[in-house]
Amino acid sequence: MKSLWRASLVALTLMLVACYSTGNAYNSNTAWLEPGVTTVADARLGLGAAPVTVYPQPDGGSIQVWHSSRALVPDAIYMERDLWLEFGPDQVLRQILRRSTS
């Protein structure tokens, strides 16, 4: 019984070592985001992380992307979240382009 427990512990340890994450973990509660009101500074503060990518737009605005991905078991169990926000040249949120969780 003791050797079974040790083998299970070793297997669990190896699985946890194989876990990985990419992106920036951010606050998943995004109900407070309000187009026409929320600023870039508000979004970064409220989400608790900087975006992983910022795409400048020709009009001076930007599309900012928050992304977080974790794998508990490689190629088996994934948890991904994406949030794409479009800000105008005045740094105020125009629209939420994409909000996904899995």
Phi, psi and omega in degrees: 000321181295322180290327176295318178297316179296317179298320177295319179295318178296316179297316179297317178299316179296322178295318181292326177295330182281352179292150177210164176216153175225163180081194179244127174295133180224162181299122184280347177280105183244014182297336183281346179295125184228112177305140181085351183234309184292131178262170176302315180298319178299316182297313181295320179291313182292326179278342176075018181200156174279154176293154178278336180215140174234123179254106177297143179251155183301332182275002180099352177277193179204156169250124183244136187241126171254134182216138176219130180223133177225143174239122177281320175229117184309135180060024179223302185239112181243147170230113181235144175223140176227143174219118179246120180241136177255124179248144177278178179297340177275005179068022178255141182299123175274308182199158173267113184279323182204135176221109183225150174221148175208000000 
